[in-house]
Amino acid sequence: MTLLVRASAAEEPSCYSRAVNEWVCADYVRDRQSEILDATVQHVAITLASVALGILIAFPMALAARRFPRLEASVLGVSTGIYTVPSLALFPLLVPFTGLTPTTVVIGLALYALTILVRAMLEGLRAVPDDIVESARGLGYGATRLLFRVELPLAIPVIMAGLRVATVSTVALTTVGSLVAYGGLGNLIRDGVSTNFRAELFTAAVLCVALAVLLDVLIVLAQRVLTPWTRGVRA
């Protein structure tokens, strides 16, 4: 009798079979865990690389816009204008130079992040009180030392707020990388949509949301570590 029950259970269709095709399916996660893990790792790597590259590009742009007011409109216009270019157009434009590689996605997403990062950095630096800047200059701080020892630390709260938005946005946009086969969890979402594979689609979507929340929390914690004086003010 026990053998018959086990045989009957084994013959029952899986929750992600064509006959059942449920949205929530633990069997799918267990059976495809290697594929899901690889997609998640790729998603994280592309997201972090894109945000890092975006910061490296946005920082000198923000400094130039602050140093030369006449350039501000042009800098902000370029960073905002790039964001209006659809990914369906931007990625193919990069392919002839970078090929069908993760580099194409990283560069494209970094350019998209500029519209948020440049403004956040510019506003953060502008928010530093003038009297503090003048006091530092009176103490003999040069331009470089003033920037890295005084202005940037005080601008961190505003910059980190922009970084949070840029990072969460990049997590979502990374899925578009599936256009060139490097979209991390976006590859699973694309396959799930094209084949009506509900468990694959739902699992990938949930992981994208969880990843965005996790990175946002990590940035908040990093901000608290970098700005211990703000904790005393709130208290």
PASEBA-1860 file (N, C-alpha, C; in nm, 3 decimals):
! residues 235
1> MTLLVRAS> 0.083/-0.120/0.000/0.000/0.000/0.000/0.087/0.126/0.000 ~ 0.194/0.124/0.082/0.286/0.238/0.090/0.354/0.262/-0.044 ~ 0.394/0.153/-0.110/0.460/0.165/-0.240/0.366/0.228/-0.343 ~ 0.238/0.192/-0.337/0.141/0.248/-0.432/0.124/0.398/-0.410 ~ 0.123/0.439/-0.283/0.108/0.581/-0.252/0.228/0.660/-0.304 ~ 0.349/0.605/-0.282/0.470/0.672/-0.328/0.474/0.680/-0.480 ~ 0.435/0.574/-0.545/0.434/0.573/-0.691/0.336/0.674/-0.745 ~ 0.219/0.682/-0.679/0.118/0.779/-0.723/0.168/0.922/-0.706
9> AAEEPSCY> 0.237/0.948/-0.592/0.290/1.082/-0.568/0.398/1.117/-0.667 ~ 0.480/1.018/-0.703/0.588/1.044/-0.797/0.535/1.075/-0.935 ~ 0.419/1.019/-0.970/0.362/1.040/-1.102/0.285/1.171/-1.112 ~ 0.258/1.235/-0.997/0.186/1.362/-1.001/0.271/1.469/-1.068 ~ 0.211/1.554/-1.148/0.289/1.656/-1.219/0.350/1.757/-1.122 ~ 0.471/1.805/-1.153/0.537/1.905/-1.071/0.462/2.037/-1.081 ~ 0.482/2.123/-0.981/0.409/2.250/-0.981/0.456/2.344/-1.091 ~ 0.568/2.310/-1.158/0.609/2.394/-1.271/0.604/2.319/-1.405
17> SRAVNEWV> 0.530/2.210/-1.406/0.512/2.137/-1.532/0.411/2.213/-1.619 ~ 0.405/2.178/-1.745/0.311/2.243/-1.837/0.167/2.221/-1.795 ~ 0.142/2.110/-1.728/0.005/2.080/-1.689/-0.041/2.164/-1.570 ~ 0.053/2.205/-1.486/0.019/2.281/-1.365/0.058/2.428/-1.379 ~ 0.187/2.454/-1.399/0.239/2.589/-1.426/0.195/2.691/-1.320 ~ 0.229/2.663/-1.194/0.192/2.755/-1.086/0.292/2.871/-1.076 ~ 0.245/2.981/-1.018/0.332/3.098/-1.001/0.438/3.073/-0.893 ~ 0.394/3.022/-0.780/0.485/2.994/-0.668/0.515/2.845/-0.666
25> CADYVRDR> 0.642/2.812/-0.682/0.678/2.670/-0.693/0.815/2.645/-0.631 ~ 0.813/2.581/-0.515/0.939/2.550/-0.446/1.020/2.447/-0.524 ~ 0.951/2.358/-0.596/1.022/2.256/-0.675/1.110/2.322/-0.780 ~ 1.060/2.428/-0.842/1.138/2.498/-0.944/1.264/2.557/-0.884 ~ 1.250/2.623/-0.770/1.365/2.685/-0.704/1.469/2.580/-0.666 ~ 1.422/2.467/-0.618/1.514/2.360/-0.577/1.581/2.296/-0.698 ~ 1.505/2.267/-0.801/1.560/2.197/-0.917/1.649/2.287/-1.003 ~ 1.620/2.416/-1.006/1.696/2.509/-1.092/1.783/2.604/-1.010
33> QSEILDAT> 1.820/2.566/-0.889/1.891/2.659/-0.802/2.024/2.705/-0.861 ~ 2.092/2.618/-0.934/2.219/2.656/-0.995/2.198/2.766/-1.101 ~ 2.096/2.749/-1.184/2.064/2.848/-1.286/2.022/2.980/-1.224 ~ 1.942/2.974/-1.119/1.895/3.095/-1.051/2.012/3.167/-0.985 ~ 2.101/3.091/-0.922/2.217/3.151/-0.854/2.308/3.220/-0.955 ~ 2.334/3.156/-1.068/2.420/3.216/-1.171/2.360/3.347/-1.221 ~ 2.229/3.347/-1.244/2.162/3.468/-1.293/2.168/3.579/-1.188 ~ 2.151/3.542/-1.061/2.156/3.641/-0.953/2.295/3.701/-0.939
41> VQHVAITL> 2.398/3.617/-0.944/2.536/3.665/-0.934/2.568/3.759/-1.050 ~ 2.525/3.722/-1.169/2.548/3.809/-1.285/2.475/3.941/-1.269 ~ 2.355/3.937/-1.216/2.275/4.059/-1.196/2.345/4.151/-1.097 ~ 2.394/4.096/-0.987/2.463/4.177/-0.886/2.591/4.237/-0.943 ~ 2.668/4.155/-1.014/2.796/4.202/-1.069/2.774/4.316/-1.168 ~ 2.677/4.301/-1.257/2.651/4.406/-1.356/2.599/4.533/-1.288 ~ 2.513/4.517/-1.190/2.459/4.633/-1.118/2.569/4.711/-1.047 ~ 2.654/4.641/-0.972/2.760/4.709/-0.897/2.862/4.773/-0.990
49> ASVALGIL> 2.897/4.703/-1.097/2.993/4.759/-1.193/2.936/4.884/-1.261 ~ 2.808/4.880/-1.293/2.744/4.994/-1.360/2.738/5.116/-1.269 ~ 2.700/5.095/-1.143/2.692/5.206/-1.048/2.831/5.264/-1.022 ~ 2.931/5.176/-1.008/3.068/5.222/-0.984/3.118/5.305/-1.101 ~ 3.094/5.258/-1.223/3.136/5.334/-1.341/3.060/5.465/-1.349 ~ 2.931/5.462/-1.316/2.851/5.584/-1.316/2.907/5.689/-1.220 ~ 2.952/5.644/-1.102/3.011/5.736/-1.004/3.140/5.797/-1.059 ~ 3.222/5.714/-1.120/3.349/5.763/-1.175/3.328/5.868/-1.285
57> IAFPMALA> 3.221/5.852/-1.362/3.193/5.948/-1.469/3.123/6.072/-1.413 ~ 3.031/6.051/-1.319/2.949/6.161/-1.268/3.030/6.258/-1.182 ~ 3.129/6.208/-1.109/3.204/6.295/-1.017/3.274/6.410/-1.089 ~ 3.355/6.383/-1.191/3.418/6.496/-1.261/3.317/6.586/-1.333 ~ 3.206/6.529/-1.378/3.104/6.611/-1.442/3.042/6.708/-1.342 ~ 3.016/6.659/-1.221/2.958/6.746/-1.118/3.058/6.854/-1.076 ~ 3.186/6.817/-1.065/3.288/6.916/-1.030/3.301/7.023/-1.137 ~ 3.295/6.981/-1.263/3.305/7.078/-1.373/3.185/7.173/-1.374
65> ARRFPRLE> 3.066/7.117/-1.347/2.946/7.201/-1.346/2.949/7.301/-1.232 ~ 3.007/7.263/-1.118/3.016/7.356/-1.006/3.127/7.459/-1.027 ~ 3.238/7.414/-1.084/3.352/7.505/-1.104/3.324/7.606/-1.214 ~ 3.255/7.562/-1.319/3.225/7.650/-1.432/3.074/7.658/-1.450 ~ 3.008/7.756/-1.389/2.861/7.767/-1.393/2.803/7.766/-1.535 ~ 2.880/7.814/-1.632/2.830/7.817/-1.768/2.814/7.676/-1.827 ~ 2.886/7.582/-1.768/2.879/7.444/-1.817/2.765/7.365/-1.752 ~ 2.709/7.419/-1.646/2.610/7.342/-1.569/2.492/7.297/-1.656
73> ASVLGVST> 2.435/7.389/-1.733/2.320/7.354/-1.816/2.356/7.245/-1.916 ~ 2.477/7.254/-1.972/2.519/7.153/-2.070/2.541/7.017/-2.005 ~ 2.606/7.018/-1.888/2.633/6.892/-1.818/2.504/6.824/-1.778 ~ 2.413/6.899/-1.718/2.285/6.841/-1.676/2.202/6.802/-1.798 ~ 2.210/6.880/-1.905/2.135/6.846/-2.026/2.182/6.716/-2.088 ~ 2.315/6.696/-2.091/2.370/6.573/-2.148/2.332/6.452/-2.063 ~ 2.350/6.464/-1.931/2.320/6.351/-1.842/2.172/6.315/-1.846 ~ 2.086/6.417/-1.856/1.942/6.391/-1.862/1.902/6.340/-2.000
81> GIYTVPSL> 1.965/6.394/-2.103/1.932/6.353/-2.239/1.961/6.206/-2.266 ~ 2.071/6.157/-2.209/2.106/6.016/-2.229/1.998/5.925/-2.172 ~ 1.939/5.967/-2.060/1.837/5.884/-1.995/1.712/5.870/-2.081 ~ 1.690/5.967/-2.171/1.571/5.961/-2.257/1.589/5.868/-2.374 ~ 1.712/5.821/-2.398/1.736/5.729/-2.510/1.690/5.590/-2.470 ~ 1.599/5.528/-2.544/1.552/5.393/-2.508/1.665/5.291/-2.513 ~ 1.659/5.194/-2.424/1.763/5.091/-2.422/1.766/5.013/-2.551 ~ 1.651/5.000/-2.616/1.646/4.930/-2.745/1.731/5.000/-2.850
89> ALFPLLVP> 1.757/5.129/-2.830/1.841/5.204/-2.923/1.984/5.217/-2.871 ~ 1.998/5.237/-2.740/2.131/5.260/-2.683/2.220/5.137/-2.691 ~ 2.170/5.023/-2.651/2.253/4.902/-2.650/2.302/4.865/-2.790 ~ 2.216/4.867/-2.892/2.266/4.838/-3.027/2.371/4.938/-3.074 ~ 2.364/5.062/-3.027/2.466/5.161/-3.064/2.602/5.127/-3.003 ~ 2.601/5.062/-2.887/2.725/5.026/-2.820/2.785/4.895/-2.871 ~ 2.700/4.807/-2.922/2.744/4.675/-2.965/2.860/4.678/-3.063 ~ 2.861/4.766/-3.166/2.975/4.766/-3.260/3.109/4.794/-3.192
97> FTGLTPTT> 3.107/4.861/-3.076/3.231/4.896/-3.007/3.266/4.796/-2.897 ~ 3.166/4.742/-2.830/3.191/4.654/-2.715/3.148/4.509/-2.739 ~ 3.074/4.485/-2.847/3.029/4.350/-2.877/2.915/4.305/-2.787 ~ 2.875/4.181/-2.804/2.770/4.123/-2.720/2.833/4.072/-2.591 ~ 2.870/4.165/-2.506/2.941/4.134/-2.382/2.876/4.208/-2.265 ~ 2.911/4.170/-2.142/2.859/4.244/-2.026/2.901/4.391/-2.028 ~ 3.013/4.422/-2.094/3.060/4.560/-2.101/2.956/4.651/-2.164 ~ 2.886/4.601/-2.264/2.781/4.679/-2.329/2.674/4.720/-2.229
105> VVIGLALY> 2.633/4.626/-2.147/2.529/4.654/-2.047/2.580/4.748/-1.940 ~ 2.702/4.725/-1.893/2.759/4.807/-1.787/2.772/4.953/-1.832 ~ 2.822/4.976/-1.951/2.837/5.113/-2.001/2.701/5.179/-2.018 ~ 2.608/5.105/-2.076/2.474/5.161/-2.097/2.406/5.200/-1.967 ~ 2.413/5.112/-1.867/2.349/5.141/-1.739/2.421/5.252/-1.663 ~ 2.552/5.260/-1.678/2.627/5.368/-1.614/2.585/5.503/-1.671 ~ 2.564/5.508/-1.801/2.519/5.632/-1.865/2.380/5.670/-1.817 ~ 2.293/5.569/-1.798/2.158/5.598/-1.748/2.163/5.652/-1.605
113> ALTILVRA> 2.260/5.607/-1.526/2.268/5.649/-1.386/2.316/5.793/-1.371 ~ 2.376/5.848/-1.476/2.432/5.983/-1.466/2.328/6.088/-1.432 ~ 2.209/6.074/-1.487/2.107/6.177/-1.464/2.074/6.194/-1.316 ~ 2.089/6.088/-1.238/2.063/6.095/-1.093/2.190/6.131/-1.017 ~ 2.301/6.066/-1.052/2.425/6.085/-0.977/2.483/6.224/-0.992 ~ 2.481/6.278/-1.114/2.538/6.411/-1.135/2.463/6.515/-1.054 ~ 2.332/6.510/-1.058/2.252/6.607/-0.983/2.273/6.592/-0.833 ~ 2.279/6.467/-0.785/2.297/6.444/-0.642/2.431/6.497/-0.594
121> MLEGLRAV> 2.536/6.472/-0.671/2.668/6.520/-0.632/2.674/6.672/-0.637 ~ 2.617/6.730/-0.739/2.619/6.876/-0.753/2.542/6.942/-0.638 ~ 2.424/6.892/-0.609/2.344/6.949/-0.501/2.408/6.924/-0.365 ~ 2.473/6.808/-0.348/2.539/6.779/-0.223/2.653/6.875/-0.195 ~ 2.734/6.902/-0.296/2.845/6.996/-0.280/2.796/7.138/-0.256 ~ 2.687/7.173/-0.321/2.631/7.307/-0.303/2.570/7.325/-0.163 ~ 2.530/7.215/-0.101/2.465/7.223/0.030/2.564/7.249/0.142 ~ 2.693/7.240/0.114/2.794/7.265/0.218/2.791/7.414/0.253
129> PDDIVESA> 2.773/7.448/0.379/2.765/7.589/0.420/2.889/7.669/0.380 ~ 2.868/7.789/0.332/2.979/7.874/0.287/3.073/7.910/0.402 ~ 3.018/7.930/0.521/3.104/7.969/0.633/3.203/7.859/0.670 ~ 3.161/7.732/0.652/3.252/7.621/0.680/3.364/7.617/0.577 ~ 3.328/7.641/0.452/3.428/7.643/0.344/3.528/7.756/0.368 ~ 3.479/7.873/0.405/3.568/7.987/0.429/3.657/7.961/0.549 ~ 3.604/7.897/0.651/3.684/7.866/0.769/3.796/7.769/0.734 ~ 3.766/7.670/0.651/3.868/7.574/0.609/3.977/7.641/0.527
137> RGLGYGAT> 3.936/7.731/0.441/4.035/7.805/0.362/4.123/7.891/0.452 ~ 4.061/7.949/0.555/4.138/8.030/0.649/4.239/7.948/0.726 ~ 4.214/7.819/0.741/4.306/7.730/0.810/4.414/7.676/0.718 ~ 4.410/7.721/0.592/4.515/7.681/0.498/4.481/7.562/0.410 ~ 4.356/7.522/0.404/4.317/7.410/0.319/4.324/7.451/0.172 ~ 4.393/7.371/0.093/4.396/7.394/-0.051/4.270/7.338/-0.115 ~ 4.254/7.356/-0.246/4.132/7.313/-0.315/4.108/7.163/-0.302 ~ 4.213/7.084/-0.325/4.197/6.938/-0.319/4.168/6.890/-0.178
145> RLLFRVEL> 4.243/6.941/-0.084/4.222/6.901/0.056/4.086/6.947/0.105 ~ 4.045/7.065/0.064/3.914/7.118/0.101/3.803/7.028/0.048 ~ 3.819/6.982/-0.076/3.716/6.898/-0.139/3.701/6.765/-0.067 ~ 3.814/6.697/-0.043/3.808/6.561/0.010/3.799/6.554/0.163 ~ 3.841/6.659/0.232/3.839/6.655/0.378/3.721/6.729/0.437 ~ 3.663/6.821/0.362/3.554/6.902/0.417/3.426/6.889/0.336 ~ 3.432/6.923/0.209/3.310/6.931/0.128/3.246/6.795/0.104 ~ 3.323/6.697/0.059/3.266/6.566/0.032/3.206/6.500/0.156
153> PLAIPVIM> 3.275/6.500/0.271/3.213/6.440/0.390/3.079/6.504/0.425 ~ 3.071/6.637/0.413/2.946/6.706/0.446/2.839/6.684/0.339 ~ 2.882/6.652/0.218/2.787/6.629/0.108/2.737/6.485/0.102 ~ 2.796/6.398/0.184/2.762/6.255/0.176/2.613/6.226/0.190 ~ 2.539/6.286/0.284/2.397/6.252/0.297/2.318/6.274/0.168 ~ 2.343/6.387/0.100/2.271/6.415/-0.025/2.318/6.321/-0.135 ~ 2.449/6.299/-0.143/2.503/6.211/-0.247/2.452/6.067/-0.228 ~ 2.449/6.021/-0.103/2.403/5.885/-0.077/2.255/5.868/-0.108
161> AGLRVATV> 2.178/5.974/-0.088/2.036/5.967/-0.125/2.022/5.945/-0.275 ~ 2.103/6.018/-0.353/2.101/5.997/-0.497/2.152/5.860/-0.536 ~ 2.254/5.813/-0.464/2.310/5.680/-0.492/2.208/5.572/-0.468 ~ 2.125/5.587/-0.366/2.021/5.488/-0.338/1.923/5.479/-0.455 ~ 1.882/5.595/-0.504/1.788/5.596/-0.617/1.853/5.536/-0.741 ~ 1.977/5.573/-0.767/2.047/5.524/-0.885/2.068/5.373/-0.879 ~ 2.100/5.322/-0.760/2.124/5.178/-0.745/1.997/5.097/-0.764 ~ 1.890/5.140/-0.699/1.762/5.068/-0.715/1.716/5.074/-0.860
169> STVALTTV> 1.733/5.188/-0.923/1.695/5.203/-1.064/1.779/5.111/-1.152 ~ 1.908/5.099/-1.120/1.997/5.014/-1.200/1.962/4.867/-1.184 ~ 1.922/4.828/-1.063/1.879/4.688/-1.042/1.766/4.654/-1.139 ~ 1.672/4.746/-1.154/1.559/4.722/-1.245/1.604/4.725/-1.390 ~ 1.689/4.822/-1.425/1.731/4.836/-1.564/1.825/4.725/-1.610 ~ 1.892/4.660/-1.515/1.982/4.551/-1.552/1.908/4.441/-1.627 ~ 1.782/4.424/-1.596/1.703/4.321/-1.664/1.696/4.345/-1.814 ~ 1.709/4.473/-1.855/1.704/4.506/-1.997/1.826/4.450/-2.070
177> GSLVAYGG> 1.930/4.418/-1.994/2.049/4.359/-2.055/2.023/4.227/-2.123 ~ 1.906/4.170/-2.099/1.869/4.045/-2.168/1.864/4.065/-2.320 ~ 1.858/4.190/-2.364/1.860/4.219/-2.508/1.989/4.168/-2.572 ~ 2.098/4.169/-2.494/2.226/4.119/-2.545/2.271/3.996/-2.467 ~ 2.175/3.929/-2.403/2.197/3.802/-2.332/2.273/3.819/-2.202 ~ 2.286/3.942/-2.151/2.353/3.964/-2.023/2.264/4.051/-1.936 ~ 2.153/3.993/-1.895/2.058/4.067/-1.812/2.039/4.009/-1.675 ~ 2.124/3.913/-1.636/2.109/3.852/-1.505/1.972/3.789/-1.488
185> LGNLIRDG> 1.900/3.832/-1.390/1.765/3.780/-1.367/1.671/3.818/-1.479 ~ 1.708/3.921/-1.555/1.627/3.960/-1.671/1.621/3.851/-1.776 ~ 1.726/3.769/-1.785/1.723/3.657/-1.879/1.613/3.557/-1.842 ~ 1.599/3.533/-1.712/1.494/3.441/-1.666/1.356/3.503/-1.688 ~ 1.345/3.633/-1.663/1.217/3.700/-1.685/1.178/3.695/-1.832 ~ 1.275/3.720/-1.920/1.248/3.714/-2.064/1.203/3.574/-2.105 ~ 1.273/3.473/-2.058/1.236/3.336/-2.092/1.100/3.300/-2.033 ~ 1.075/3.346/-1.910/0.946/3.316/-1.847/0.830/3.377/-1.922
193> VSTNFRAE> 0.850/3.499/-1.974/0.744/3.565/-2.050/0.723/3.497/-2.184 ~ 0.833/3.467/-2.253/0.822/3.410/-2.387/0.764/3.269/-2.388 ~ 0.786/3.194/-2.280/0.737/3.056/-2.274/0.618/3.039/-2.179 ~ 0.572/3.150/-2.121/0.464/3.145/-2.022/0.500/3.054/-1.905 ~ 0.627/3.062/-1.863/0.679/2.982/-1.753/0.661/3.065/-1.625 ~ 0.550/3.045/-1.557/0.513/3.132/-1.444/0.611/3.126/-1.328 ~ 0.653/3.008/-1.291/0.743/2.994/-1.176/0.875/3.066/-1.202 ~ 0.926/3.054/-1.323/1.052/3.121/-1.358/1.036/3.272/-1.355
201> LFTAAVLC> 0.928/3.321/-1.413/0.900/3.465/-1.417/0.882/3.521/-1.276 ~ 0.802/3.456/-1.195/0.773/3.506/-1.061/0.897/3.503/-0.973 ~ 0.972/3.395/-0.977/1.092/3.383/-0.894/1.193/3.490/-0.928 ~ 1.218/3.513/-1.056/1.315/3.613/-1.098/1.269/3.753/-1.058 ~ 1.140/3.781/-1.072/1.087/3.912/-1.036/1.101/3.938/-0.886 ~ 1.070/3.838/-0.805/1.081/3.852/-0.660/1.227/3.874/-0.619 ~ 1.318/3.802/-0.683/1.460/3.819/-0.651/1.509/3.958/-0.689 ~ 1.458/4.014/-0.797/1.495/4.151/-0.836/1.453/4.251/-0.728
209> VALAVLLD> 1.331/4.235/-0.679/1.282/4.324/-0.574/1.364/4.306/-0.446 ~ 1.391/4.182/-0.410/1.468/4.154/-0.289/1.609/4.211/-0.300 ~ 1.667/4.200/-0.419/1.802/4.253/-0.441/1.803/4.406/-0.428 ~ 1.703/4.471/-0.483/1.694/4.616/-0.474/1.682/4.661/-0.329 ~ 1.599/4.592/-0.252/1.581/4.626/-0.110/1.710/4.603/-0.032 ~ 1.778/4.492/-0.060/1.902/4.460/0.010/2.009/4.565/-0.015 ~ 2.028/4.602/-0.141/2.130/4.702/-0.174/2.095/4.838/-0.114 ~ 1.967/4.872/-0.111/1.925/4.997/-0.052/1.958/5.000/0.097
217> VLIVLAQR> 1.932/4.890/0.166/1.962/4.881/0.309/2.112/4.891/0.333 ~ 2.191/4.826/0.249/2.337/4.831/0.264/2.390/4.973/0.245 ~ 2.332/5.047/0.152/2.376/5.185/0.130/2.340/5.272/0.251 ~ 2.222/5.250/0.307/2.181/5.325/0.427/2.278/5.296/0.542 ~ 2.314/5.171/0.560/2.408/5.134/0.666/2.544/5.197/0.641 ~ 2.588/5.197/0.513/2.716/5.259/0.479/2.714/5.409/0.510 ~ 2.602/5.472/0.483/2.589/5.615/0.511/2.599/5.642/0.661 ~ 2.538/5.557/0.741/2.544/5.575/0.886/2.688/5.560/0.937
225> VLTPWTRG> 2.763/5.469/0.875/2.903/5.451/0.914/2.987/5.572/0.873 ~ 2.961/5.624/0.754/3.040/5.736/0.701/3.004/5.870/0.763 ~ 2.884/5.879/0.818/2.840/6.007/0.877/2.793/5.987/1.021 ~ 2.885/5.952/1.112/2.844/5.927/1.251/2.786/6.050/1.319 ~ 2.824/6.170/1.273/2.773/6.291/1.337/2.623/6.311/1.317 ~ 2.569/6.255/1.208/2.424/6.272/1.182/2.342/6.193/1.283 ~ 2.398/6.084/1.334/2.326/6.005/1.434/2.309/6.084/1.563 ~ 2.413/6.160/1.599/2.403/6.242/1.719/2.303/6.354/1.705
233> VRA> 2.292/6.409/1.581/2.197/6.518/1.557/2.055/6.467/1.568 ~ 2.029/6.346/1.512/1.894/6.291/1.518/1.852/6.258/1.660 ~ 1.949/6.213/1.739/1.918/6.180/1.877/1.884/6.304/1.957
END
